[in-house]
Structures are given as C-alpha cells and as structure tokens.
Amino acid sequence: MVVTRLLLSTLVVSLLILIILLIKRVFYNQLSQQSHYKIWYFLFAPIITCVIPWDFLRFQEIFQYMQNLLFNEKEITRGNQTFSGLDISQTSNHDFLNDFSISVNKTNTEFFQQFFFVIWIIGIMVFIASAIYAIYQIRQIKKSSTSIKDQNINELLEECKEIVGVKRKIILRETALINSPITLGLWKPYVFLPQKTKEEFSLSKIKYVFLHELCHQKSKDSFVNYLMWLVQIIYWFNPLVWLALKKMRIDRELACDASVLSLLDESRYTEYGYTIIHFADKKFNRPYKQFSTGIGGTKEQLKRRIQSIANYRVDSPLLKWKSKVIYALLAMVVLLFTSLSSALASSDDKYHFNEKNVTYEDLSSYLNGYKGSFVLYDPIKKQYQIYNREMSEQRVSPNSTYKIYSALFALETNVISTTSNEQLWDGTAYPFEKWNTNQNLSTALENSVNWYFQQLDREVGKKKLQSYFHKLNYGNENLSGNIDNYWMESSLKISPIEQVQLLFALEENKLGFKEENIRSVNNAIFIDEQKQAQLYGKTGTGTINGKEINGWFVGFVKKDGYSYYFSINIQNKTGKANGKKAANIAKRILHDKNIF
C-alpha cells in the first residue's frame, strides 16, 4: 500500500513539474520574477494532501461516478433460459459451508514492491545521514562564529530591517568557515558574514548583503528550504524532482534579487551586481547549503542573476495582475489534480468506524496464526464486540459473500422471483461437479455457483448494480472491475464492520427492499438450528494463483427472539485461508459466547 501511494504520488509530482515548466515557458513574459519562483510552491501540494482529508470535497465519489460511466456495460436481456416453479423454503443445510472458489490469476508484484521499498528506505537513510552532517556543519559554524561589535554595522542591519519590513530579531555574527554571507535558522534566525567582511567591504556593499539576506528572511525561505529537503528525500529517485529543485533555487535567488532592486534606486543596480559577483562560491554545494540561503552562488547561477539584474524592470500593475491570474488558475488545477489523486490513493481501502459502544477483545487464540478480524453486533445492547480493530476497518474483496446481495438485486429487479429462480447450465465444464447442472437460488448459494450470479449480474446490468451498491453504502462501491469478477479479488471491497452493519440493516429492512425478497434470501442462506437458535450465513474465499488467501464467513444468529450479527475475515498469503475455515472459527467463537 505504501509503495502504491508513493508511486501514485510520484506520478502526480512528475506531472506537476512538467506543467509548471510548461507554464513558465509559455507565460515567461507574463509572470513576474516573484511568480516565477513562487509557482514552485505547488510542488509541495502532494505532501500537503497526505495530511489534509480531501473527503470533504467528495472527489472520491466524483471519480467513482466517472469510472463507472466509463466502464459501464449495457444491460443484457435474458436469452433462452427457463425457470422452474420452485419456492424457496427454509431447510437445514449442513453442507452450506462447502465453499467453492475459482482462482484468480494475478501477476505477483509483491517482490517488486518490497524491493522498491527497501531501496527507497536506503535512499532516505542516505539523505538523512547527509542532513545530520549538514546539521553538524551548521553547529560548527555557530560554534566558531563571533559577534560583530562594530556599531555602524549593527545600526545598518537595523536600518535594513526597517527598509525590508522585517521585525524579528536577527542575530548577526561572523565566521571563517564560510566564503559568502548566509542566513540560517527557523525560529532563531542568524545572518553569518565571512570573516573580514567589514574590512574588505564598504558599508554600502554590506547594506546590499543585508538587504538580500533580509529579503530571504521576509519570504520565509529558510522554511521553504526544509520543505524542499522533504520533497527531495521522499522523491530522491525521481530525476525530475532534482531538476525542479535546482531550478527552484535559481528562481529563488532571482526573485530575491528582484526584491532588493525594488528597494534601490536604479543608479545602484550595477553596484549591487558587482557585490554579488564578489561572492562567487566554488564550494557552493556543501551539505549545510541545503538549509541556508545566501547572496552567493555558483558562477553559472551568478551569470543568470547578473543578466536578470541588467534586464530588470519594475513590475507594472498589469504584469502583477497577469501573474496573479495565472497563479490562481494553476492553483485550481493543482488543487483538483492532487486532491483527486489523494482520494484515489487513500480513499476506499479503509472504513472509518466511529461508534462509541465498542468492546475490543483478544480472540487471537481462535485464529490459530491467521491474520484476521471478528465482529459481533448486539442490536439490543447496541454494542459491537471486535477483535483486531485495524483489520475490522480494512476493506478487502467480499468474494462470494457478495452473492447475498446479488440475489437480492435480481429479486428486486424481477430478473428472478421467489417462485421462479432456476437457470439452465450452458454445458461449460466447471472444476466443481455441483456447478455442472441447472441451479436455483438455494442451490446456487449453497454451492456458491459463480456462473449463476454472474448471469444475474449481467441481466440486472452494471448501471442498476451501481445504483444498488450505492444505496447500500456497500464498502467502496467500486464496480470498475469486469462485471463477471468485480467481487472476486478485484475492485469491490468491504470491511468486516460494514458486513455486519449491512446484515443488520437488511434484516431490519432499513434499506427499503421488499420483505418477501429479504425473506427469500435469508431462507436461502439458512444453515442450521440448535437449541432454539438458528444460524444464517454465507462463506467466501479469495483464491489468487491457486492460493486461498482470503476467507469470509458472515451472517447472523436468531436466538430467543433476539438476533446477533457477525462477520469474520481471515487472511494468509501462503494459502489455506478459506470460507470454510473462517466459518469453523466463527462457530467456535459463537459457541463460547453462548450464542450458538
């Protein structure tokens, strides 16, 4: 899941970079120098979307709607099937737990994901080590620095603070460990000057240095440095990110130069340019530079900056207006783009459960080494009993448990009826003998006959199915998979808690379905009766590449006029996690709770 989110986020970041580069090129003369720099702030949007819950914008629902429109299939009318006059009555069915499952063949990407994740973490550790060394260098700079006692220089700093509009206290020091002035510190800002600056430069040139560093301070560029570092360590493997950050640093200095020039008389532009040239730094790429800003730079950077100074013109009101319009339009595009991608990544794999009357219990001894969750709901006490909170909210494929609702939808749309629900076997040889015959609703649920429910779904039609799944709030409601297997280790997913909530809502008929149809489905999933207690349920097994990795048993028990609703999901990537095993575990738990 982490790798999937990372790769999706990487795609978003890459597209954002390309969009920004395109806009900067196409609208080069319509953007102010400040906008050329600040447009890069959108690069931080994917990180922000990891924190902000975009659900309130309902982008996930919009995407789901669009997705289902694109993949929607036309409704299929019934062909030459015949129907019997069998009624569905409640009879004990001890063979109901013989769950049959067809294997889904999928490419195993787990090894690639694990390998990529390990390499990604190693890269992050390298960058963290570099950051630790940078912090060590910064400490050495601070440790080696001394206060500047010259009153004229200190007064000049205060004068420049007033000109730029910086009110924070700035600590001014000098050190022999740097070649050009730098600004450091988030909460406690420092301006460091190279040793002997006051001897080698006039006050007018030192003023240019102060104006430049204070403009960085006013623009919160020290904070931006840390955001840039965060982007770099997350996406260190993406060459487009390296390119973007390189261009962003250059644009930042160009924007800072423009800010300084806007504070100077035109006659001082040349002198400011000469001051910059003096601070060409041959060792500019030292580790601590990733957390600092300064007037210096490489020769390549300084060449661009000098050209920009030579061509500088005060921004006209029209240019500022154009910049704001372009910036605002891009902001809307980025907001839509990143929030949609965030919704896709985070959206539907987890159910957010917020009930208060919940008892969490340890049932691990029943699961015998399986990963899994058990949920029991007592509607009289309005209480949930849950084992494994995290997995109880995790959505996974429902597999054959969905057939309860497939049958109900077919009854509601008159594809079948309570008295006419047999469908003819078309002669296809299936791996289970009990599938190779005509089926009615009871036998199809008993033997979990895939082709029976696939045929029902085709006749109901995907559009109607989507409407029903939305009405039920059935898990992630995602039917984007093929109509024959969207429920079988594919797009549709649901959590154990939601399974219980749906069974309760269905039994209490809070969903507005016909009573006789609900009764027919319940009769079809009746399993056993013992000591005034009746057990109803449906198993489900998810099989991928021949391995049973996902087992379900969902249902309810009627006892002494009360109903108890339960679901259990077990998982095992090596196999043997099937519906029958889940049912056996659930029956032991229900027995020990004196429910069945």
Wavefront OBJ file of the C-alpha trace (Angstrom):
o trace
v 0.000 0.000 0.000
v 2.862 2.384 0.853
v 4.579 1.678 -2.467
v 1.319 2.149 -4.382
v 0.702 5.510 -2.727
v 4.326 6.538 -3.294
v 4.252 5.664 -6.988
v 0.942 7.451 -7.488
v 2.304 10.472 -5.648
v 5.467 10.332 -7.776
v 3.366 10.383 -10.920
v 1.471 13.416 -9.617
v 4.696 15.239 -8.704
v 6.236 14.483 -12.104
v 3.182 15.788 -13.942
v 3.137 18.880 -11.727
v 6.766 19.605 -12.554
v 6.101 19.267 -16.277
v 3.032 21.523 -16.003
v 4.999 24.159 -14.071
v 7.881 24.073 -16.559
v 5.423 24.403 -19.445
v 3.625 27.356 -17.843
v 6.914 29.100 -17.037
v 7.992 28.689 -20.653
v 4.701 29.650 -22.330
v 3.929 32.563 -19.998
v 7.520 33.624 -19.368
v 6.874 37.311 -20.075
v 3.501 37.323 -18.296
v 4.915 36.221 -14.946
v 6.761 38.472 -12.529
v 10.071 37.258 -11.135
v 8.388 36.563 -7.802
v 5.737 34.429 -9.509
v 8.399 32.508 -11.428
v 9.713 31.443 -8.019
v 6.518 31.028 -6.026
v 4.897 28.914 -8.710
v 7.242 26.170 -7.481
v 5.373 26.154 -4.163
v 2.815 23.918 -5.876
v 5.455 21.210 -5.748
v 4.652 20.842 -2.050
v 0.953 20.148 -2.715
v 1.281 16.322 -2.880
v 2.846 16.330 0.600
v 0.058 18.539 1.962
v -2.596 16.225 0.507
v -1.175 13.396 2.586
v -2.248 15.362 5.677
v -5.486 17.079 4.618
v -8.588 14.837 4.483
v -9.893 15.565 0.993
v -13.086 13.544 1.591
v -14.994 16.757 2.290
v -14.549 17.675 -1.378
v -16.098 14.289 -2.319
v -13.532 13.798 -5.086
v -13.590 10.066 -4.486
v -17.309 9.877 -5.223
v -16.858 12.011 -8.340
v -14.080 9.744 -9.546
v -16.131 6.648 -8.784
v -19.063 8.047 -10.763
v -16.831 8.860 -13.745
v -15.141 5.493 -13.522
v -18.415 3.618 -13.569
v -19.649 5.673 -16.525
v -16.525 4.760 -18.466
v -16.693 1.088 -17.635
v -20.470 0.774 -17.654
v -21.882 -2.028 -19.734
v -25.210 -2.161 -21.463
v -27.888 -4.185 -19.754
v -28.289 -7.664 -21.147
v -31.741 -9.094 -21.679
v -32.408 -12.689 -20.851
v -31.884 -15.234 -23.535
v -33.305 -18.706 -23.722
v -33.297 -19.623 -20.021
v -36.244 -21.416 -18.471
v -37.426 -21.042 -14.899
v -38.902 -23.578 -12.553
v -41.729 -23.118 -10.142
v -39.615 -23.913 -7.089
v -40.347 -21.909 -3.962
v -37.555 -21.050 -1.554
v -38.244 -22.579 1.833
v -36.083 -22.719 4.933
v -34.440 -26.107 5.328
v -31.371 -27.036 7.342
v -28.274 -27.099 5.174
v -25.223 -28.634 6.825
v -23.342 -28.698 3.507
v -23.598 -24.943 3.152
v -20.035 -24.421 4.366
v -18.563 -26.310 1.393
v -17.428 -23.066 -0.200
v -16.192 -23.371 -3.775
v -13.800 -20.812 -5.193
v -12.242 -20.127 -8.590
v -8.625 -18.993 -8.593
v -7.859 -15.542 -9.947
v -4.551 -15.281 -11.789
v -2.596 -12.156 -10.941
v 0.959 -11.046 -11.522
v 2.803 -11.152 -8.229
v 4.135 -7.639 -7.691
v 4.863 -8.144 -4.008
v 8.560 -8.886 -4.551
v 8.969 -5.760 -6.701
v 7.144 -3.641 -4.133
v 9.252 -4.962 -1.264
v 12.479 -4.486 -3.251
v 11.493 -0.951 -4.265
v 10.519 -0.126 -0.680
v 13.870 -1.328 0.691
v 15.823 0.681 -1.913
v 13.641 3.729 -1.200
v 14.317 3.480 2.548
v 18.056 3.099 1.925
v 17.977 6.276 -0.169
v 16.101 8.117 2.558
v 18.656 6.990 5.130
v 21.467 8.344 2.936
v 19.752 11.739 2.728
v 19.062 11.750 6.457
v 22.747 10.994 7.070
v 23.630 13.923 4.805
v 21.212 16.132 6.746
v 22.777 15.063 10.041
v 26.194 16.008 8.672
v 24.763 19.336 7.483
v 23.400 19.997 10.974
v 26.853 19.184 12.355
v 28.382 21.727 9.944
v 25.831 24.344 10.999
v 26.688 23.742 14.653
v 30.365 24.159 13.827
v 29.609 27.439 12.030
v 27.669 28.718 15.035
v 30.327 27.495 17.434
v 33.149 29.163 15.507
v 31.296 32.433 14.959
v 31.745 35.616 16.951
v 29.539 38.635 17.463
v 30.163 41.721 15.356
v 30.848 44.597 17.712
v 31.021 47.320 15.079
v 28.191 49.703 15.974
v 27.911 51.053 12.431
v 27.295 47.583 11.004
v 24.736 46.737 13.684
v 22.923 50.016 13.096
v 22.998 49.320 9.361
v 21.324 45.956 9.958
v 18.517 47.624 11.914
v 18.123 50.216 9.176
v 17.871 47.477 6.545
v 15.332 45.567 8.647
v 13.142 48.649 8.635
v 13.534 49.086 4.857
v 12.638 45.447 4.103
v 9.945 45.217 6.773
v 11.456 42.514 8.985
v 10.566 42.857 12.656
v 12.111 39.673 14.042
v 15.354 39.804 15.966
v 18.250 38.851 13.696
v 21.478 37.589 15.254
v 24.487 38.929 13.325
v 27.777 37.007 13.529
v 30.934 36.381 11.512
v 32.925 33.188 10.945
v 35.939 31.953 8.998
v 34.117 28.760 7.905
v 32.113 30.372 5.094
v 33.032 32.178 1.864
v 29.812 34.130 1.341
v 27.064 35.505 3.613
v 24.271 33.080 4.570
v 21.031 33.093 6.540
v 20.197 30.168 8.847
v 17.542 29.266 11.377
v 13.788 28.817 11.505
v 12.902 30.012 14.994
v 16.097 31.898 15.766
v 17.387 33.484 12.524
v 21.094 34.176 12.064
v 22.939 36.163 9.427
v 26.541 34.981 9.126
v 29.189 37.069 7.365
v 32.581 35.756 6.221
v 35.390 36.870 8.465
v 36.979 40.211 7.457
v 33.875 41.277 5.507
v 33.819 44.556 7.392
v 37.458 45.187 6.445
v 37.067 44.289 2.762
v 33.689 45.885 2.016
v 32.277 49.339 2.374
v 29.101 49.894 4.358
v 27.169 50.435 1.120
v 28.089 46.954 -0.124
v 27.361 45.396 3.252
v 23.978 47.081 3.007
v 23.287 45.142 -0.212
v 24.212 41.932 1.594
v 21.826 42.729 4.454
v 19.001 43.660 2.093
v 19.437 40.381 0.225
v 19.537 38.208 3.356
v 16.590 40.038 4.930
v 14.519 39.572 1.766
v 15.152 35.835 2.147
v 14.044 36.122 5.757
v 10.884 38.025 4.835
v 9.966 35.401 2.207
v 10.334 32.578 4.766
v 12.909 30.932 2.515
v 14.515 29.118 5.441
v 11.232 27.283 5.975
v 10.957 26.598 2.243
v 14.429 25.015 2.429
v 13.099 22.350 4.780
v 10.102 21.680 2.541
v 12.473 21.302 -0.404
v 14.576 18.894 1.620
v 11.457 16.877 2.482
v 10.457 16.669 -1.185
v 13.972 15.587 -2.092
v 14.205 12.747 0.423
v 10.748 11.403 -0.465
v 11.279 11.535 -4.225
v 15.054 11.143 -4.319
v 14.760 8.550 -7.105
v 12.928 10.940 -9.445
v 15.289 12.939 -11.727
v 12.514 15.441 -12.484
v 12.448 16.390 -8.796
v 16.199 17.060 -8.839
v 15.745 19.247 -11.909
v 12.815 21.114 -10.366
v 14.626 21.824 -7.096
v 17.690 23.058 -8.969
v 15.571 25.474 -10.995
v 13.643 26.489 -7.885
v 16.853 27.512 -6.100
v 17.911 29.657 -9.050
v 14.453 31.220 -9.322
v 14.548 31.952 -5.598
v 17.743 33.967 -5.935
v 16.386 35.785 -8.989
v 13.238 36.652 -7.035
v 15.295 37.806 -4.059
v 17.452 39.978 -6.328
v 14.290 41.497 -7.804
v 13.020 42.254 -4.294
v 16.280 44.018 -3.441
v 16.298 46.002 -6.693
v 12.756 47.179 -5.995
v 14.144 48.825 -2.837
v 17.062 50.561 -4.595
v 17.474 53.495 -6.920
v 18.215 52.447 -10.499
v 21.676 54.004 -10.182
v 22.556 51.389 -7.538
v 21.692 48.317 -9.655
v 25.185 47.975 -11.106
v 26.880 48.250 -7.718
v 24.548 45.576 -6.337
v 25.526 43.318 -9.257
v 29.247 43.784 -8.544
v 28.639 42.890 -4.910
v 27.032 39.605 -5.961
v 29.947 38.739 -8.271
v 32.379 39.044 -5.385
v 30.634 36.164 -3.590
v 31.004 33.541 -6.315
v 31.441 30.370 -4.264
v 33.480 27.474 -5.652
v 32.318 25.265 -2.770
v 28.666 26.210 -3.005
v 27.311 22.641 -2.836
v 28.421 21.877 0.698
v 25.835 19.919 2.784
v 24.797 22.820 5.043
v 23.785 24.844 1.965
v 20.568 22.792 1.681
v 19.298 24.525 4.832
v 20.683 28.008 4.200
v 20.063 30.911 1.870
v 22.606 33.475 0.792
v 23.721 36.108 -1.651
v 26.440 33.868 -3.123
v 26.188 31.112 -5.699
v 27.962 29.214 -8.443
v 29.353 31.015 -11.493
v 26.528 29.624 -13.616
v 23.924 30.935 -11.183
v 25.613 34.321 -10.872
v 25.720 34.688 -14.653
v 21.943 34.285 -14.848
v 21.440 36.641 -11.931
v 23.610 39.365 -13.470
v 21.677 39.062 -16.737
v 18.434 39.341 -14.804
v 19.685 42.439 -12.966
v 20.722 44.026 -16.268
v 17.239 43.415 -17.704
v 15.346 44.328 -14.547
v 12.252 46.473 -14.883
v 9.856 47.431 -12.121
v 6.781 45.212 -12.296
v 3.863 47.052 -13.837
v 0.359 46.735 -12.326
v -0.699 44.809 -15.460
v 2.146 42.300 -15.070
v 1.274 41.785 -11.412
v -2.363 41.228 -12.373
v -1.429 38.702 -15.090
v 0.829 36.857 -12.651
v -1.942 36.574 -10.088
v -4.444 35.281 -12.660
v -2.031 32.618 -13.956
v -1.094 31.707 -10.404
v -4.751 31.380 -9.355
v -5.699 29.264 -12.376
v -2.780 26.939 -11.768
v -3.744 26.733 -8.098
v -7.213 25.476 -9.028
v -5.789 22.908 -11.444
v -3.292 21.678 -8.863
v -5.959 21.541 -6.151
v -8.191 19.385 -8.315
v -5.322 17.259 -9.547
v -3.644 16.500 -6.233
v -6.838 16.092 -4.220
v -8.201 13.647 -6.767
v -5.002 11.615 -6.656
v -5.075 11.690 -2.858
v -8.638 10.418 -2.867
v -7.635 7.603 -5.220
v -4.710 6.588 -3.021
v -6.328 6.744 0.397
v -9.907 6.551 -0.278
v -11.573 3.255 -0.326
v -9.384 0.708 1.431
v -10.406 1.674 4.937
v -13.738 2.220 6.661
v -13.729 4.964 9.276
v -15.589 3.491 12.239
v -16.669 5.915 14.971
v -19.197 4.042 17.122
v -18.743 4.581 20.863
v -20.267 1.427 22.383
v -17.489 -0.964 21.396
v -15.662 -3.686 23.280
v -12.327 -4.719 21.820
v -11.302 -8.246 22.760
v -8.474 -10.668 22.128
v -9.596 -13.695 20.125
v -6.195 -14.492 18.645
v -6.218 -17.983 20.190
v -9.163 -18.917 17.954
v -7.462 -17.795 14.756
v -4.522 -20.168 15.113
v -1.939 -17.966 13.447
v -4.217 -16.462 10.806
v -4.384 -12.715 10.403
v -7.972 -11.658 10.766
v -10.824 -9.919 12.494
v -14.103 -10.905 14.127
v -17.019 -8.503 14.584
v -20.206 -9.193 16.551
v -23.103 -6.746 16.873
v -25.822 -6.993 19.520
v -28.651 -4.639 18.422
v -30.424 -4.893 21.789
v -27.410 -3.524 23.650
v -26.347 -1.586 20.524
v -22.877 -2.900 21.221
v -20.038 -4.079 18.997
v -17.549 -6.715 20.102
v -14.475 -6.551 17.898
v -11.245 -8.454 17.594
v -8.446 -6.613 15.751
v -9.649 -3.066 15.302
v -7.349 -2.305 12.376
v -8.398 -5.280 10.267
v -12.061 -4.832 11.186
v -11.930 -1.493 9.339
v -9.767 -2.743 6.469
v -11.677 -3.276 3.246
v -10.943 -6.418 1.251
v -12.670 -8.273 -1.546
v -16.028 -9.745 -0.411
v -15.718 -12.722 -2.753
v -18.784 -14.979 -2.519
v -20.345 -13.139 0.431
v -21.485 -10.553 -2.114
v -23.858 -13.171 -3.578
v -26.365 -12.418 -0.803
v -26.840 -9.002 -2.362
v -26.556 -10.182 -5.965
v -29.535 -12.440 -5.279
v -31.459 -9.611 -3.622
v -30.834 -7.225 -6.521
v -32.016 -9.856 -9.011
v -35.195 -10.376 -6.989
v -35.807 -6.635 -6.717
v -35.448 -6.139 -10.480
v -37.596 -9.205 -11.310
v -34.730 -10.953 -13.068
v -35.774 -13.878 -10.846
v -38.593 -14.290 -8.359
v -39.152 -16.198 -5.158
v -41.030 -18.870 -7.098
v -39.140 -18.778 -10.387
v -35.392 -18.671 -9.980
v -33.843 -21.627 -11.793
v -31.284 -21.014 -14.513
v -30.022 -23.556 -17.007
v -26.438 -24.743 -17.067
v -24.955 -23.943 -20.502
v -22.777 -27.050 -20.629
v -19.499 -25.357 -19.672
v -17.349 -27.784 -17.677
v -16.532 -26.198 -14.314
v -13.993 -27.602 -11.816
v -16.748 -28.439 -9.291
v -19.253 -31.138 -10.166
v -22.071 -29.408 -8.297
v -21.741 -26.418 -10.640
v -22.287 -28.545 -13.739
v -26.054 -28.666 -13.523
v -29.086 -26.402 -13.510
v -29.275 -24.159 -10.438
v -31.922 -22.379 -8.403
v -31.268 -19.667 -5.826
v -30.929 -22.095 -2.903
v -28.532 -24.481 -4.657
v -26.556 -21.597 -6.161
v -25.995 -20.054 -2.724
v -25.377 -23.457 -1.134
v -22.699 -24.364 -3.673
v -21.534 -20.777 -4.279
v -22.076 -21.167 -8.019
v -20.275 -18.311 -9.721
v -21.886 -18.617 -13.141
v -25.385 -18.320 -11.644
v -24.679 -14.953 -10.020
v -22.580 -13.707 -12.916
v -25.589 -14.295 -15.134
v -27.855 -12.478 -12.666
v -25.479 -9.504 -12.611
v -25.371 -9.304 -16.402
v -29.139 -9.259 -16.577
v -29.525 -6.692 -13.804
v -26.942 -4.552 -15.591
v -23.983 -2.654 -14.255
v -25.779 0.677 -14.055
v -28.512 -0.774 -11.840
v -25.974 -2.708 -9.790
v -24.028 0.501 -9.151
v -27.222 2.185 -8.004
v -27.974 -0.626 -5.559
v -24.434 -0.793 -4.159
v -24.577 2.960 -3.619
v -27.961 2.629 -1.897
v -26.460 0.034 0.455
v -23.239 2.024 1.003
v -21.581 -1.287 0.230
v -17.905 -0.835 1.083
v -16.085 1.172 -1.552
v -18.925 0.707 -4.098
v -16.286 0.159 -6.785
v -17.562 -1.891 -9.729
v -14.827 -0.816 -12.136
v -13.679 -4.418 -12.475
v -15.225 -6.680 -15.078
v -18.910 -7.365 -14.394
v -18.150 -11.082 -14.028
v -15.492 -10.723 -11.336
v -15.530 -7.241 -9.723
v -16.351 -9.006 -6.420
v -13.628 -11.655 -6.743
v -10.275 -10.226 -5.555
v -10.916 -7.235 -7.786
v -12.273 -3.693 -7.388
v -15.170 -4.153 -4.924
v -14.061 -4.142 -1.272
v -15.789 -4.148 2.106
v -14.720 -4.305 5.772
v -15.918 -6.804 8.407
v -17.666 -3.982 10.292
v -19.573 -2.936 7.174
v -20.581 -6.545 6.541
v -22.217 -6.650 9.970
v -23.876 -3.269 9.560
v -25.339 -4.307 6.201
v -26.697 -7.592 7.541
v -28.390 -5.729 10.393
v -29.823 -3.093 8.050
v -31.024 -5.815 5.683
v -32.656 -7.939 8.389
v -34.358 -4.890 9.891
v -35.303 -3.795 6.345
v -33.883 -0.323 6.798
v -32.925 -0.279 3.130
v -36.410 -0.285 1.593
v -36.327 -3.683 -0.132
v -39.377 -5.934 -0.425
v -39.944 -8.053 2.676
v -40.609 -11.203 0.659
v -37.309 -10.816 -1.203
v -35.340 -10.361 2.014
v -37.096 -13.390 3.489
v -36.293 -15.465 0.412
v -32.593 -14.606 0.583
v -32.482 -15.304 4.323
v -34.158 -18.675 3.803
v -31.599 -19.475 1.118
v -28.660 -18.830 3.464
v -30.156 -20.723 6.428
v -27.567 -23.208 7.686
v -28.591 -24.920 10.914
v -30.796 -24.863 14.002
v -29.746 -25.874 17.506
v -31.489 -25.314 20.853
v -33.868 -22.570 19.722
v -31.077 -20.843 17.792
v -30.921 -20.547 14.012
v -27.704 -19.878 12.126
v -27.734 -17.997 8.806
v -24.635 -17.194 6.823
v -22.543 -17.155 3.675
v -18.916 -18.047 3.182
v -16.474 -16.516 0.746
v -12.990 -17.478 -0.388
v -10.467 -15.403 -2.290
v -8.023 -17.514 -4.293
v -5.119 -15.939 -6.182
v -2.728 -18.020 -8.286
v -4.058 -21.177 -6.658
v -3.584 -19.940 -3.078
v -6.550 -19.378 -0.755
v -5.546 -16.057 0.790
v -8.841 -14.546 1.970
v -11.624 -16.294 3.893
v -15.015 -14.872 4.912
v -17.990 -16.036 6.931
v -20.784 -13.517 7.509
v -24.248 -13.996 8.909
v -26.486 -13.798 11.933
v -27.963 -15.963 14.669
v -31.593 -15.783 15.799
v -31.980 -16.917 19.391
v -34.850 -16.479 21.853
v -36.330 -13.663 19.796
v -33.017 -11.806 19.513
v -30.590 -11.517 16.611
v -26.802 -11.357 16.707
v -24.900 -10.252 13.598
v -21.334 -11.356 12.933
v -18.582 -11.401 10.362
v -15.147 -12.926 10.331
v -12.353 -12.424 7.837
v -9.114 -14.385 7.883
v -6.086 -13.906 5.660
v -2.959 -15.892 4.888
v -0.739 -15.115 1.907
v 0.644 -18.658 1.849
v -2.823 -20.196 1.444
v -5.488 -22.140 3.387
v -7.438 -19.019 4.377
v -10.855 -20.020 3.070
v -14.515 -19.563 3.900
v -14.895 -22.981 5.480
v -12.003 -22.339 7.866
v -13.438 -18.907 8.710
v -16.839 -20.478 9.403
v -15.350 -23.077 11.736
v -13.540 -20.364 13.711
v -16.679 -18.214 13.879
v -18.800 -21.148 15.097
v -16.328 -21.825 17.921
v -16.426 -18.174 18.974
v -20.245 -18.082 18.834
v -20.381 -21.308 20.853
v -18.093 -19.952 23.579
v -20.179 -16.771 23.740
v -23.281 -18.961 24.289
v -24.883 -17.586 21.135
v -24.876 -20.755 19.009
l 1 2 3 4 5 6 7 8 9 10 11 12 13 14 15 16 17 18 19 20 21 22 23 24 25 26 27 28 29 30 31 32 33 34 35 36 37 38 39 40 41 42 43 44 45 46 47 48 49 50 51 52 53 54 55 56 57 58 59 60 61 62 63 64 65 66 67 68 69 70 71 72 73 74 75 76 77 78 79 80 81 82 83 84 85 86 87 88 89 90 91 92 93 94 95 96 97 98 99 100 101 102 103 104 105 106 107 108 109 110 111 112 113 114 115 116 117 118 119 120 121 122 123 124 125 126 127 128 129 130 131 132 133 134 135 136 137 138 139 140 141 142 143 144 145 146 147 148 149 150 151 152 153 154 155 156 157 158 159 160 161 162 163 164 165 166 167 168 169 170 171 172 173 174 175 176 177 178 179 180 181 182 183 184 185 186 187 188 189 190 191 192 193 194 195 196 197 198 199 200 201 202 203 204 205 206 207 208 209 210 211 212 213 214 215 216 217 218 219 220 221 222 223 224 225 226 227 228 229 230 231 232 233 234 235 236 237 238 239 240 241 242 243 244 245 246 247 248 249 250 251 252 253 254 255 256 257 258 259 260 261 262 263 264 265 266 267 268 269 270 271 272 273 274 275 276 277 278 279 280 281 282 283 284 285 286 287 288 289 290 291 292 293 294 295 296 297 298 299 300 301 302 303 304 305 306 307 308 309 310 311 312 313 314 315 316 317 318 319 320 321 322 323 324 325 326 327 328 329 330 331 332 333 334 335 336 337 338 339 340 341 342 343 344 345 346 347 348 349 350 351 352 353 354 355 356 357 358 359 360 361 362 363 364 365 366 367 368 369 370 371 372 373 374 375 376 377 378 379 380 381 382 383 384 385 386 387 388 389 390 391 392 393 394 395 396 397 398 399 400 401 402 403 404 405 406 407 408 409 410 411 412 413 414 415 416 417 418 419 420 421 422 423 424 425 426 427 428 429 430 431 432 433 434 435 436 437 438 439 440 441 442 443 444 445 446 447 448 449 450 451 452 453 454 455 456 457 458 459 460 461 462 463 464 465 466 467 468 469 470 471 472 473 474 475 476 477 478 479 480 481 482 483 484 485 486 487 488 489 490 491 492 493 494 495 496 497 498 499 500 501 502 503 504 505 506 507 508 509 510 511 512 513 514 515 516 517 518 519 520 521 522 523 524 525 526 527 528 529 530 531 532 533 534 535 536 537 538 539 540 541 542 543 544 545 546 547 548 549 550 551 552 553 554 555 556 557 558 559 560 561 562 563 564 565 566 567 568 569 570 571 572 573 574 575 576 577 578 579 580 581 582 583 584 585 586 587 588 589 590 591 592 593 594 595 596
